[in-house]
Amino acid sequence: EFKLLKPEEVAKQWGKVKHRPKMNYEKLSRSLRFYYKQRILKKVRNHCSCRSEE
């Protein structure tokens, strides 16, 4: 389990890796669902995923 302290920055860096300059946190979080299907990531039950605001 982990928490992203700067989710927009993580999304920006991931966008650079994937050659997607318009990547934002909303798009990143949506794309992570793909990794659930491949069993690379796993959802944690009974856990609230809250986005931090700075």
mmJSON file of the N, C-alpha and C atoms, coordinates in Angstrom:
{"data_MODEL":{"atom_site":{
"group_PDB":["ATOM","ATOM","ATOM","ATOM","ATOM","ATOM","ATOM","ATOM","ATOM","ATOM","ATOM","ATOM","ATOM","ATOM","ATOM","ATOM","ATOM","ATOM","ATOM","ATOM","ATOM","ATOM","ATOM","ATOM","ATOM","ATOM","ATOM","ATOM","ATOM","ATOM","ATOM","ATOM","ATOM","ATOM","ATOM","ATOM","ATOM","ATOM","ATOM","ATOM","ATOM","ATOM","ATOM","ATOM","ATOM","ATOM","ATOM","ATOM","ATOM","ATOM","ATOM","ATOM","ATOM","ATOM","ATOM","ATOM","ATOM","ATOM","ATOM","ATOM","ATOM","ATOM","ATOM","ATOM","ATOM","ATOM","ATOM","ATOM","ATOM","ATOM","ATOM","ATOM","ATOM","ATOM","ATOM","ATOM","ATOM","ATOM","ATOM","ATOM","ATOM","ATOM","ATOM","ATOM","ATOM","ATOM","ATOM","ATOM","ATOM","ATOM","ATOM","ATOM","ATOM","ATOM","ATOM","ATOM","ATOM","ATOM","ATOM","ATOM","ATOM","ATOM","ATOM","ATOM","ATOM","ATOM","ATOM","ATOM","ATOM","ATOM","ATOM","ATOM","ATOM","ATOM","ATOM","ATOM","ATOM","ATOM","ATOM","ATOM","ATOM","ATOM","ATOM","ATOM","ATOM","ATOM","ATOM","ATOM","ATOM","ATOM","ATOM","ATOM","ATOM","ATOM","ATOM","ATOM","ATOM","ATOM","ATOM","ATOM","ATOM","ATOM","ATOM","ATOM","ATOM","ATOM","ATOM","ATOM","ATOM","ATOM","ATOM","ATOM","ATOM","ATOM","ATOM","ATOM","ATOM","ATOM","ATOM","ATOM","ATOM","ATOM"],
"id":[1,2,3,4,5,6,7,8,9,10,11,12,13,14,15,16,17,18,19,20,21,22,23,24,25,26,27,28,29,30,31,32,33,34,35,36,37,38,39,40,41,42,43,44,45,46,47,48,49,50,51,52,53,54,55,56,57,58,59,60,61,62,63,64,65,66,67,68,69,70,71,72,73,74,75,76,77,78,79,80,81,82,83,84,85,86,87,88,89,90,91,92,93,94,95,96,97,98,99,100,101,102,103,104,105,106,107,108,109,110,111,112,113,114,115,116,117,118,119,120,121,122,123,124,125,126,127,128,129,130,131,132,133,134,135,136,137,138,139,140,141,142,143,144,145,146,147,148,149,150,151,152,153,154,155,156,157,158,159,160,161,162],
"type_symbol":["N","C","C","N","C","C","N","C","C","N","C","C","N","C","C","N","C","C","N","C","C","N","C","C","N","C","C","N","C","C","N","C","C","N","C","C","N","C","C","N","C","C","N","C","C","N","C","C","N","C","C","N","C","C","N","C","C","N","C","C","N","C","C","N","C","C","N","C","C","N","C","C","N","C","C","N","C","C","N","C","C","N","C","C","N","C","C","N","C","C","N","C","C","N","C","C","N","C","C","N","C","C","N","C","C","N","C","C","N","C","C","N","C","C","N","C","C","N","C","C","N","C","C","N","C","C","N","C","C","N","C","C","N","C","C","N","C","C","N","C","C","N","C","C","N","C","C","N","C","C","N","C","C","N","C","C","N","C","C","N","C","C"],
"label_atom_id":["N","CA","C","N","CA","C","N","CA","C","N","CA","C","N","CA","C","N","CA","C","N","CA","C","N","CA","C","N","CA","C","N","CA","C","N","CA","C","N","CA","C","N","CA","C","N","CA","C","N","CA","C","N","CA","C","N","CA","C","N","CA","C","N","CA","C","N","CA","C","N","CA","C","N","CA","C","N","CA","C","N","CA","C","N","CA","C","N","CA","C","N","CA","C","N","CA","C","N","CA","C","N","CA","C","N","CA","C","N","CA","C","N","CA","C","N","CA","C","N","CA","C","N","CA","C","N","CA","C","N","CA","C","N","CA","C","N","CA","C","N","CA","C","N","CA","C","N","CA","C","N","CA","C","N","CA","C","N","CA","C","N","CA","C","N","CA","C","N","CA","C","N","CA","C","N","CA","C","N","CA","C","N","CA","C","N","CA","C"],
"label_alt_id":[null,null,null,null,null,null,null,null,null,null,null,null,null,null,null,null,null,null,null,null,null,null,null,null,null,null,null,null,null,null,null,null,null,null,null,null,null,null,null,null,null,null,null,null,null,null,null,null,null,null,null,null,null,null,null,null,null,null,null,null,null,null,null,null,null,null,null,null,null,null,null,null,null,null,null,null,null,null,null,null,null,null,null,null,null,null,null,null,null,null,null,null,null,null,null,null,null,null,null,null,null,null,null,null,null,null,null,null,null,null,null,null,null,null,null,null,null,null,null,null,null,null,null,null,null,null,null,null,null,null,null,null,null,null,null,null,null,null,null,null,null,null,null,null,null,null,null,null,null,null,null,null,null,null,null,null,null,null,null,null,null,null],
"label_comp_id":["GLU","GLU","GLU","PHE","PHE","PHE","LYS","LYS","LYS","LEU","LEU","LEU","LEU","LEU","LEU","LYS","LYS","LYS","PRO","PRO","PRO","GLU","GLU","GLU","GLU","GLU","GLU","VAL","VAL","VAL","ALA","ALA","ALA","LYS","LYS","LYS","GLN","GLN","GLN","TRP","TRP","TRP","GLY","GLY","GLY","LYS","LYS","LYS","VAL","VAL","VAL","LYS","LYS","LYS","HIS","HIS","HIS","ARG","ARG","ARG","PRO","PRO","PRO","LYS","LYS","LYS","MET","MET","MET","ASN","ASN","ASN","TYR","TYR","TYR","GLU","GLU","GLU","LYS","LYS","LYS","LEU","LEU","LEU","SER","SER","SER","ARG","ARG","ARG","SER","SER","SER","LEU","LEU","LEU","ARG","ARG","ARG","PHE","PHE","PHE","TYR","TYR","TYR","TYR","TYR","TYR","LYS","LYS","LYS","GLN","GLN","GLN","ARG","ARG","ARG","ILE","ILE","ILE","LEU","LEU","LEU","LYS","LYS","LYS","LYS","LYS","LYS","VAL","VAL","VAL","ARG","ARG","ARG","ASN","ASN","ASN","HIS","HIS","HIS","CYS","CYS","CYS","SER","SER","SER","CYS","CYS","CYS","ARG","ARG","ARG","SER","SER","SER","GLU","GLU","GLU","GLU","GLU","GLU"],
"label_asym_id":["A","A","A","A","A","A","A","A","A","A","A","A","A","A","A","A","A","A","A","A","A","A","A","A","A","A","A","A","A","A","A","A","A","A","A","A","A","A","A","A","A","A","A","A","A","A","A","A","A","A","A","A","A","A","A","A","A","A","A","A","A","A","A","A","A","A","A","A","A","A","A","A","A","A","A","A","A","A","A","A","A","A","A","A","A","A","A","A","A","A","A","A","A","A","A","A","A","A","A","A","A","A","A","A","A","A","A","A","A","A","A","A","A","A","A","A","A","A","A","A","A","A","A","A","A","A","A","A","A","A","A","A","A","A","A","A","A","A","A","A","A","A","A","A","A","A","A","A","A","A","A","A","A","A","A","A","A","A","A","A","A","A"],
"label_entity_id":["1","1","1","1","1","1","1","1","1","1","1","1","1","1","1","1","1","1","1","1","1","1","1","1","1","1","1","1","1","1","1","1","1","1","1","1","1","1","1","1","1","1","1","1","1","1","1","1","1","1","1","1","1","1","1","1","1","1","1","1","1","1","1","1","1","1","1","1","1","1","1","1","1","1","1","1","1","1","1","1","1","1","1","1","1","1","1","1","1","1","1","1","1","1","1","1","1","1","1","1","1","1","1","1","1","1","1","1","1","1","1","1","1","1","1","1","1","1","1","1","1","1","1","1","1","1","1","1","1","1","1","1","1","1","1","1","1","1","1","1","1","1","1","1","1","1","1","1","1","1","1","1","1","1","1","1","1","1","1","1","1","1"],
"label_seq_id":[1,1,1,2,2,2,3,3,3,4,4,4,5,5,5,6,6,6,7,7,7,8,8,8,9,9,9,10,10,10,11,11,11,12,12,12,13,13,13,14,14,14,15,15,15,16,16,16,17,17,17,18,18,18,19,19,19,20,20,20,21,21,21,22,22,22,23,23,23,24,24,24,25,25,25,26,26,26,27,27,27,28,28,28,29,29,29,30,30,30,31,31,31,32,32,32,33,33,33,34,34,34,35,35,35,36,36,36,37,37,37,38,38,38,39,39,39,40,40,40,41,41,41,42,42,42,43,43,43,44,44,44,45,45,45,46,46,46,47,47,47,48,48,48,49,49,49,50,50,50,51,51,51,52,52,52,53,53,53,54,54,54],
"pdbx_PDB_ins_code":[null,null,null,null,null,null,null,null,null,null,null,null,null,null,null,null,null,null,null,null,null,null,null,null,null,null,null,null,null,null,null,null,null,null,null,null,null,null,null,null,null,null,null,null,null,null,null,null,null,null,null,null,null,null,null,null,null,null,null,null,null,null,null,null,null,null,null,null,null,null,null,null,null,null,null,null,null,null,null,null,null,null,null,null,null,null,null,null,null,null,null,null,null,null,null,null,null,null,null,null,null,null,null,null,null,null,null,null,null,null,null,null,null,null,null,null,null,null,null,null,null,null,null,null,null,null,null,null,null,null,null,null,null,null,null,null,null,null,null,null,null,null,null,null,null,null,null,null,null,null,null,null,null,null,null,null,null,null,null,null,null,null],
"Cartn_x":[0.845,0.0,0.893,0.481,1.239,0.307,0.804,0.025,0.868,0.268,0.961,0.837,1.954,1.925,1.755,2.241,2.111,1.587,0.296,-0.251,-0.125,-0.264,-0.133,1.3,2.274,3.678,3.978,3.439,3.609,3.019,1.835,1.186,2.026,2.57,3.407,4.644,5.294,6.485,6.128,5.002,4.555,4.255,3.684,3.415,4.691,5.767,7.063,7.551,7.433,7.879,7.095,5.789,4.916,4.738,5.494,5.421,4.011,3.401,2.055,2.109,2.469,2.674,1.427,0.233,-0.998,-1.507,-0.672,-1.075,-1.35,-2.455,-2.76,-3.177,-3.484,-3.797,-5.059,-6.045,-7.294,-7.03,-6.243,-5.923,-5.049,-4.105,-3.228,-4.043,-4.915,-5.687,-6.579,-7.103,-7.924,-7.07,-5.864,-4.997,-4.51,-4.47,-4.018,-4.97,-6.222,-7.185,-6.746,-6.031,-5.5,-4.589,-3.824,-2.893,-3.602,-4.828,-5.608,-5.908,-6.315,-6.67,-5.476,-4.283,-3.072,-2.477,-3.144,-2.699,-1.325,-1.042,0.18,-0.095,-1.302,-1.767,-2.968,-3.189,-4.326,-5.064,-6.388,-7.194,-7.155,-7.196,-7.24,-8.669,-9.294,-10.682,-10.782,-11.943,-12.259,-11.24,-10.755,-9.773,-10.225,-10.255,-10.663,-9.447,-9.543,-8.475,-8.773,-8.068,-8.331,-7.207,-7.58,-6.613,-6.208,-4.917,-4.456,-4.558,-4.905,-4.996,-3.87,-3.178,-2.092,-2.439],
"Cartn_y":[-1.168,0.0,1.235,2.242,3.484,4.642,5.846,7.051,7.979,8.515,9.481,10.862,11.46,12.781,13.877,13.612,14.572,13.835,13.495,12.679,13.316,14.63,15.28,15.182,15.263,15.138,13.708,12.735,11.33,11.114,11.667,11.533,12.192,13.349,14.061,13.231,12.663,11.846,10.566,9.957,8.75,9.086,10.258,10.716,10.835,11.285,11.368,9.977,9.032,7.658,7.045,7.293,6.692,7.571,8.667,9.6,10.151,10.535,11.118,12.442,13.532,14.812,15.39,14.961,15.49,14.634,13.73,12.856,13.694,13.379,13.991,12.87,13.234,12.203,11.427,12.116,11.438,10.36,10.704,9.739,8.608,8.952,7.933,6.934,7.429,6.516,5.609,6.136,5.314,4.239,4.609,3.64,2.535,2.816,1.798,0.609,0.829,-0.279,-1.387,-1.021,-2.0,-2.995,-2.505,-3.361,-4.296,-3.961,-4.89,-6.149,-5.963,-7.097,-7.994,-7.404,-8.19,-8.74,-8.462,-8.91,-8.371,-7.161,-6.468,-5.635,-5.063,-4.332,-5.054,-4.846,-5.473,-4.425,-4.423,-3.525,-3.99,-3.026,-3.332,-3.092,-4.119,-3.999,-3.122,-2.512,-1.69,-0.589,-0.021,1.046,2.225,3.388,4.598,5.179,5.322,5.937,7.419,8.202,9.638,10.396,11.348,12.165,13.33,13.555,14.654,15.97,17.008,18.351,19.187,19.898,20.766,22.207],
"Cartn_z":[0.0,0.0,0.0,-0.732,-0.767,-1.074,-0.889,-1.154,-2.018,-3.06,-3.906,-3.265,-2.917,-2.301,-3.34,-4.556,-5.655,-6.886,-6.885,-7.973,-9.353,-9.452,-10.762,-11.278,-10.378,-10.788,-11.234,-10.524,-10.921,-12.308,-12.541,-13.849,-14.942,-14.648,-15.621,-15.983,-14.979,-15.223,-15.983,-15.642,-16.348,-17.803,-18.031,-19.388,-20.209,-19.579,-20.274,-20.658,-19.739,-19.998,-21.154,-21.174,-22.186,-23.427,-23.491,-24.629,-24.813,-23.703,-23.706,-22.926,-23.609,-22.912,-22.241,-22.632,-22.028,-20.872,-20.373,-19.27,-18.021,-17.34,-16.05,-15.096,-13.849,-12.864,-13.223,-13.75,-14.121,-15.176,-16.178,-17.24,-16.703,-15.83,-15.241,-14.427,-13.566,-12.716,-13.557,-14.639,-15.532,-16.205,-16.614,-17.294,-16.354,-15.057,-14.103,-14.038,-14.395,-14.407,-15.355,-16.395,-17.34,-16.619,-15.639,-14.914,-13.937,-13.524,-12.705,-13.508,-14.756,-15.606,-15.88,-15.949,-16.189,-14.897,-13.788,-12.46,-12.08,-12.544,-12.155,-10.904,-10.845,-9.67,-9.092,-7.803,-7.144,-6.32,-6.417,-5.604,-4.157,-3.243,-1.818,-1.356,-0.796,-0.335,0.901,1.044,2.218,2.459,1.38,1.507,0.661,1.262,0.544,-0.166,-1.454,-2.228,-2.342,-1.568,-1.532,-2.22,-3.016,-3.739,-2.849,-2.706,-1.869,-2.624,-1.922,-2.501,-1.918,-2.773,-2.293,-2.493],
"occupancy":[1.0,1.0,1.0,1.0,1.0,1.0,1.0,1.0,1.0,1.0,1.0,1.0,1.0,1.0,1.0,1.0,1.0,1.0,1.0,1.0,1.0,1.0,1.0,1.0,1.0,1.0,1.0,1.0,1.0,1.0,1.0,1.0,1.0,1.0,1.0,1.0,1.0,1.0,1.0,1.0,1.0,1.0,1.0,1.0,1.0,1.0,1.0,1.0,1.0,1.0,1.0,1.0,1.0,1.0,1.0,1.0,1.0,1.0,1.0,1.0,1.0,1.0,1.0,1.0,1.0,1.0,1.0,1.0,1.0,1.0,1.0,1.0,1.0,1.0,1.0,1.0,1.0,1.0,1.0,1.0,1.0,1.0,1.0,1.0,1.0,1.0,1.0,1.0,1.0,1.0,1.0,1.0,1.0,1.0,1.0,1.0,1.0,1.0,1.0,1.0,1.0,1.0,1.0,1.0,1.0,1.0,1.0,1.0,1.0,1.0,1.0,1.0,1.0,1.0,1.0,1.0,1.0,1.0,1.0,1.0,1.0,1.0,1.0,1.0,1.0,1.0,1.0,1.0,1.0,1.0,1.0,1.0,1.0,1.0,1.0,1.0,1.0,1.0,1.0,1.0,1.0,1.0,1.0,1.0,1.0,1.0,1.0,1.0,1.0,1.0,1.0,1.0,1.0,1.0,1.0,1.0,1.0,1.0,1.0,1.0,1.0,1.0],
"B_iso_or_equiv":[0.0,0.0,0.0,0.0,0.0,0.0,0.0,0.0,0.0,0.0,0.0,0.0,0.0,0.0,0.0,0.0,0.0,0.0,0.0,0.0,0.0,0.0,0.0,0.0,0.0,0.0,0.0,0.0,0.0,0.0,0.0,0.0,0.0,0.0,0.0,0.0,0.0,0.0,0.0,0.0,0.0,0.0,0.0,0.0,0.0,0.0,0.0,0.0,0.0,0.0,0.0,0.0,0.0,0.0,0.0,0.0,0.0,0.0,0.0,0.0,0.0,0.0,0.0,0.0,0.0,0.0,0.0,0.0,0.0,0.0,0.0,0.0,0.0,0.0,0.0,0.0,0.0,0.0,0.0,0.0,0.0,0.0,0.0,0.0,0.0,0.0,0.0,0.0,0.0,0.0,0.0,0.0,0.0,0.0,0.0,0.0,0.0,0.0,0.0,0.0,0.0,0.0,0.0,0.0,0.0,0.0,0.0,0.0,0.0,0.0,0.0,0.0,0.0,0.0,0.0,0.0,0.0,0.0,0.0,0.0,0.0,0.0,0.0,0.0,0.0,0.0,0.0,0.0,0.0,0.0,0.0,0.0,0.0,0.0,0.0,0.0,0.0,0.0,0.0,0.0,0.0,0.0,0.0,0.0,0.0,0.0,0.0,0.0,0.0,0.0,0.0,0.0,0.0,0.0,0.0,0.0,0.0,0.0,0.0,0.0,0.0,0.0],
"pdbx_formal_charge":[null,null,null,null,null,null,null,null,null,null,null,null,null,null,null,null,null,null,null,null,null,null,null,null,null,null,null,null,null,null,null,null,null,null,null,null,null,null,null,null,null,null,null,null,null,null,null,null,null,null,null,null,null,null,null,null,null,null,null,null,null,null,null,null,null,null,null,null,null,null,null,null,null,null,null,null,null,null,null,null,null,null,null,null,null,null,null,null,null,null,null,null,null,null,null,null,null,null,null,null,null,null,null,null,null,null,null,null,null,null,null,null,null,null,null,null,null,null,null,null,null,null,null,null,null,null,null,null,null,null,null,null,null,null,null,null,null,null,null,null,null,null,null,null,null,null,null,null,null,null,null,null,null,null,null,null,null,null,null,null,null,null],
"auth_seq_id":[1,1,1,2,2,2,3,3,3,4,4,4,5,5,5,6,6,6,7,7,7,8,8,8,9,9,9,10,10,10,11,11,11,12,12,12,13,13,13,14,14,14,15,15,15,16,16,16,17,17,17,18,18,18,19,19,19,20,20,20,21,21,21,22,22,22,23,23,23,24,24,24,25,25,25,26,26,26,27,27,27,28,28,28,29,29,29,30,30,30,31,31,31,32,32,32,33,33,33,34,34,34,35,35,35,36,36,36,37,37,37,38,38,38,39,39,39,40,40,40,41,41,41,42,42,42,43,43,43,44,44,44,45,45,45,46,46,46,47,47,47,48,48,48,49,49,49,50,50,50,51,51,51,52,52,52,53,53,53,54,54,54],
"auth_comp_id":["GLU","GLU","GLU","PHE","PHE","PHE","LYS","LYS","LYS","LEU","LEU","LEU","LEU","LEU","LEU","LYS","LYS","LYS","PRO","PRO","PRO","GLU","GLU","GLU","GLU","GLU","GLU","VAL","VAL","VAL","ALA","ALA","ALA","LYS","LYS","LYS","GLN","GLN","GLN","TRP","TRP","TRP","GLY","GLY","GLY","LYS","LYS","LYS","VAL","VAL","VAL","LYS","LYS","LYS","HIS","HIS","HIS","ARG","ARG","ARG","PRO","PRO","PRO","LYS","LYS","LYS","MET","MET","MET","ASN","ASN","ASN","TYR","TYR","TYR","GLU","GLU","GLU","LYS","LYS","LYS","LEU","LEU","LEU","SER","SER","SER","ARG","ARG","ARG","SER","SER","SER","LEU","LEU","LEU","ARG","ARG","ARG","PHE","PHE","PHE","TYR","TYR","TYR","TYR","TYR","TYR","LYS","LYS","LYS","GLN","GLN","GLN","ARG","ARG","ARG","ILE","ILE","ILE","LEU","LEU","LEU","LYS","LYS","LYS","LYS","LYS","LYS","VAL","VAL","VAL","ARG","ARG","ARG","ASN","ASN","ASN","HIS","HIS","HIS","CYS","CYS","CYS","SER","SER","SER","CYS","CYS","CYS","ARG","ARG","ARG","SER","SER","SER","GLU","GLU","GLU","GLU","GLU","GLU"],
"auth_asym_id":["A","A","A","A","A","A","A","A","A","A","A","A","A","A","A","A","A","A","A","A","A","A","A","A","A","A","A","A","A","A","A","A","A","A","A","A","A","A","A","A","A","A","A","A","A","A","A","A","A","A","A","A","A","A","A","A","A","A","A","A","A","A","A","A","A","A","A","A","A","A","A","A","A","A","A","A","A","A","A","A","A","A","A","A","A","A","A","A","A","A","A","A","A","A","A","A","A","A","A","A","A","A","A","A","A","A","A","A","A","A","A","A","A","A","A","A","A","A","A","A","A","A","A","A","A","A","A","A","A","A","A","A","A","A","A","A","A","A","A","A","A","A","A","A","A","A","A","A","A","A","A","A","A","A","A","A","A","A","A","A","A","A"],
"auth_atom_id":["N","CA","C","N","CA","C","N","CA","C","N","CA","C","N","CA","C","N","CA","C","N","CA","C","N","CA","C","N","CA","C","N","CA","C","N","CA","C","N","CA","C","N","CA","C","N","CA","C","N","CA","C","N","CA","C","N","CA","C","N","CA","C","N","CA","C","N","CA","C","N","CA","C","N","CA","C","N","CA","C","N","CA","C","N","CA","C","N","CA","C","N","CA","C","N","CA","C","N","CA","C","N","CA","C","N","CA","C","N","CA","C","N","CA","C","N","CA","C","N","CA","C","N","CA","C","N","CA","C","N","CA","C","N","CA","C","N","CA","C","N","CA","C","N","CA","C","N","CA","C","N","CA","C","N","CA","C","N","CA","C","N","CA","C","N","CA","C","N","CA","C","N","CA","C","N","CA","C","N","CA","C","N","CA","C","N","CA","C"],
"pdbx_PDB_model_num":[1,1,1,1,1,1,1,1,1,1,1,1,1,1,1,1,1,1,1,1,1,1,1,1,1,1,1,1,1,1,1,1,1,1,1,1,1,1,1,1,1,1,1,1,1,1,1,1,1,1,1,1,1,1,1,1,1,1,1,1,1,1,1,1,1,1,1,1,1,1,1,1,1,1,1,1,1,1,1,1,1,1,1,1,1,1,1,1,1,1,1,1,1,1,1,1,1,1,1,1,1,1,1,1,1,1,1,1,1,1,1,1,1,1,1,1,1,1,1,1,1,1,1,1,1,1,1,1,1,1,1,1,1,1,1,1,1,1,1,1,1,1,1,1,1,1,1,1,1,1,1,1,1,1,1,1,1,1,1,1,1,1]
}}}
